[in-house]
């Protein structure tokens, strides 16, 4: 043995790098590095390995034709290894247990080492689903462009109460204080009342007023990718001044409804007020027109809110959608079809149900 080691043969030999001295011998790590660097045979040097075209992120597979291990790209592993699936679709088939629908598929196999066959059956989506798209709660205010004159409190409406904090301008005499605040009357249609109150140490002036007409504009789209058919949209609210316009291209253009067709409209206060859709017409638009509009599978709304006097009640409570959901493909149970390899060139699938199918083989 080396003079650097004291070994008891009936025990494992352990090189402890914390106890050995690199100046008097090799550490365990140094020994391992030297073994790897000077190993006699590397993987790529073996006779049954061909990795001349090796690249990053490849895997090693064995080719019986070449009788060698070789490398293939990970994304091509299915095709290279003969594991990729093929698929055929059949629509509207009619089959039953007593009279199955027969699908003949050409194949090419020598030893019948083939992937598992499975059959997918189309299932209709849920029907007549009602979904609330907006309840106009306070948490939904961020779904719309900000506006200090619009309030969200499980209904959306114009704000009619405005607080102004007054500034102390100093004493008047021995027992009075002078307070001041500036109110821009031009931002309101009319001012109905002004009241003074105290909030802690602050003097507050509360103005009750009718604000000008406002546009409540959605800042994002409602995703309709899950919708196969729109039955209707429905607004629940109060008042006669509400108007609605719609965008299906992310807010680039806007549309209104005129008798029996959609028309382009500018998103301006005047155009929406004169040409926008009122709530009764909006709720009466039928499925045909909504589905014509739904090609992009997304939608957003903008609303005109308007009050003529402080006694008006103009608000929106909910926006609801009734729809039929998109269908989905589910794997058929194995007792619902039979798989028969008639020969090494023909696969036969006997389907015992009716509908639309996809066969993976």
N, C-alpha and C positions, 0 to 999 in steps of 0.2 A: 504493500500500500504506500501511497504518497506520505511523505513526512508531514504533510499539512492536515491529514485526516486521521482520526482515531475511530475505527469502525467496529461495531459489534455485529457479527454476521447474522445473528438470529433476530435482528431488528431492522426496520426500514431505515434507509440512509436518507437523511434530510439535511439539505444545505440551507442554513439559516443566514440570510444576507445581513441580518442585524448583528450576527455574532462573528461572521468571517471578516477577514481583512483583505481588501482588494489589492493591497500592496504585496501580499504574500501568496495570493492565489486568485482564481476566477470566482466571481460571484455566481449564484444560481442563474441570474438573468443573463450574464455574459455567456455561460455555458449553453443556455437555450438558444440565444442569438447565433452562436457559432454553429450549433447543430443545424438550424434552419438554413443558414447561409451556405453551409458546406454539405448539405444532404446529397446523397449520390443521385437520387432520382426525383425530379420534380413531376407534378401531375401532368403538365403538358409534354413531358419527355417520355411518357409511357407509350408503348407500341399501339395500344388500342385507344388512344386519345388524339383527336384532331381539333385543336383549338387555334388554328392559324389565324382565324378571323375574329378572335375574341374581342369584345367591346364591353364597355361599362353597362351594368344592369342587364346582363344576360344570364340565362340558366343553362345547366348542362343536361343534355338528354342523350339516350343511347339509340343509335340507328342500327337496326338489324340488317339493313341493306349494306351498309358500309362496315358493319361489325366494329364500330368505333363510337366512343363518346364524342359529342360535338356540342357547340353552343348555338343557341337561338335567342332572338330578342324575346323579352318577356311578353310583350303584347302580341307576338305571333305564335305563342306556344301552342294554341289550339290547332291552327292550320299545320304547323310544322310537325306536330306529333299526331296528326290525324284525329284530333279530338273535337274539332269545331262542329257545331250543330247546324243543321239545315232546317228550314221551316217551310211548310205550305199552309195556305189558308183556304177554307171552304165556307161560303156564306149560305145560310138558309137551308142547311141539309135537313133531311127528314129520316130519322132512324128510330128504332125501338129494339127491345130485347128479342122479340120474335123476328124482326126484319131489320137487322142492322144496316147502316149506311156504309158502303164499302169504298175505301180509298186505296187505290193502287199507287205505290211509290217506287220508281226505279232506283235500285241501289247497285253497288258493286262491292262484294265482299268475298273473300276466299275462305276464311275460317270462321265467319260469323262472330268475330270479335267486334261488336258494334255498340255504339252508345245507347243508353236507355231511351226508349220512346216515351214521350208524354204528350197528352192531349190537353189543350186549354179550351175552356168553354166560356163564351161571352155571357156576362150577367148584366142585365139592365141596372142602371143606377137607381137610387131612391127617387120616388116620384112625389110631386107636390110638397116639396120641403119649403117651409117658411123660415127665412133667416132675417134677423134684424141687422141691417148694415150700419145704421147709426141710431143711437138713442139720445144723442146730443147731451150726454152727461158732461160734467166739468172736465173729466179726464180726456174727452174727445176733442176738446178745444184745440189741441195741438195738431189735429188732423186737418185743420183749416188755416188759411192765412190769417195772421193776427189782426184783430180789430178791437180797439178799446170801447167801441160803441155797441158791441154785440156781447150778450151774456149767455153762458151755458149753465143750466142747472136742471138737467134731465128734460129740458126743453130748450130750444134756442130762440132768442127773441132780441129785439132792440133794447138796449139799456136806457132807462128813463130817469135814473137817479144818479147824480154826479156830486161827489164831495170835493170841496176845496178847503185846504187848510189856510187859515188867515194868519197874517203876520202882525205881531204886536208893534204898533207904531209909537207907543209911549202913553204916558198918563195924560188925562184931561181932568184938571182940577185935582181934588184930594181923593176921590172915591171912584173914579172912572178910568177905563183904559180904552185906547183907540186901536182897533184892529182893521187890517186892510187885506183884500185879495182882489185879483183881477179876473173877470169872467168875460170871455169872448162870446158875446151873444150871437155872432154871425154863424157859429158852428151848429146852431140849433134851428129847427123850423119854428119853434115857439117855446117860450119859457112859461110854465104853468104856475110854479110856486118856488119860493126861496125861504129856507128855514135855517135858523142858527142853532147850533148845539155844541156841547162840550164833550170832548173825548179825552179823559184824563186831564192833562194840562193844556191840551190843544183846543183852540176855538175852530169849529168846523162850520162851513156854510154849505148846505145841501140844496142843490138846484134840481127841481123836478121839471123835465123838459122833453119835448119831442125831438129826437135826433133826425138828421137827414136820412134819406134812403141809403141803404148799405148793401153791398154785394158780399155774401158769405161764399167764399170760394174754396173748394177742397184743394189741399196741397198735394194730394197723391191719388192714385187710382185704386179702385176696388177690383181685386183680382177675381175674374169670372172663369178661370181655367177649369174649375170643377163643374161648370154648368153645361149641360147638354141642351137644355131648352129653357128659356125664360117664359114663365107664365105671366108674370106682371111685376112691376114695381108699385109700391103703394106708400104715399105720404099721409101721415096722420098729423093734423094740426088744426089751428084756429085762425080765422080771418079770411079776408077776400083779396088782399093785396099781394100775396105771395106769388112769385114767378120763379120758374126753374129753367135752366138750360143744361145741356149735357155735352161732355167731350169723351171721345173714344180713342183719342190719339195723344194722351198725356197732357191735355190742356193747350195743344197747339191751335186747334180750331174748336168751335162750339156749334151746337145744333139746337134748333127748336122744332116743334111739331106743328105742322099747318094742315089741318083737315085730314089728309090721308098720306102725308109724306114728311120726311125730315128735310129741313132747310138749314143752311149755314146762317149763323148770326154772330155779330161782333159782341165781345164781352164788355159792353159799355152799359152804364147805368140806364141811359135813355133807350137803347135797343132792347135790353132785357125787360125793361118796364113795359114797353109797348108791344114787343113781339114774343116775350118769353111765355112758357107754358104755365097756365094757372093750375091750381091743385086738382080741381075737378077733372080737367082734361088729362092731366098727368096720370091720374088714377084710372082713367078710362082707356088709355092706350093699350091695345091688345097684344097678344103674344107675337103675332106675325111681325109687327113693326119693331118690337124690341129685339127680336132675333135677327132681323135685317141689320140692325145696328151693332150686333155683338160679334162681328167678324174678328176683332182684335182681342177678344176675351178680356177686356178691361173697360172700366167706365169710371167717370167722376162727374160730380154735380156741382153747380153753382146756383145760389138762391138769391133772389132779390127780397129784402125785408123792408117793409115800408109801413109807416103809421101816418095817418092824417090828423089825428088828435090824441091827446093824452088818454082818452077813454078807450081808444082802439085796443083790441087784443089780437095781436098778430104773432103767432109762434108756430114752430114745428116740433112735434113730439117724437116721431119715429120715421125712419125710412126702412121699409121692409121689402124683401125680395121673395117671391115664390118661384121655385125652379124644379126641374127634373135633373138629377145628377148625371154625370158622365158614367157610362158603363165601365166594367172592369173585366179583366181576364182572370179566371180562376182555374186551377188545375183540376181536371176531372178525376173522379175516383177510379181506381183501376178496374173495378167491376163494371164500369160504364163503357168500357171498350176492350177489344181483344187485339193483340199484336201477333201477326203470323208472318214468318219468313217463308214465303212460298218457294223461293229458290234463292240462290246467291245473287240474283239480279232483280228480285221483286220482293218488296215489303208490302204487306196488306194490313190495313188498320180497319177494324170493324167497329163502328161507332153506334152505340145503343141509345142515343138520345138525339133530339132535334135542336137546331139553332146554328149559331156561327161558331166555327172551331179554328184552332191553329194546332198543327201537329209538328212537334220538334223531334227530329230523328238524326 
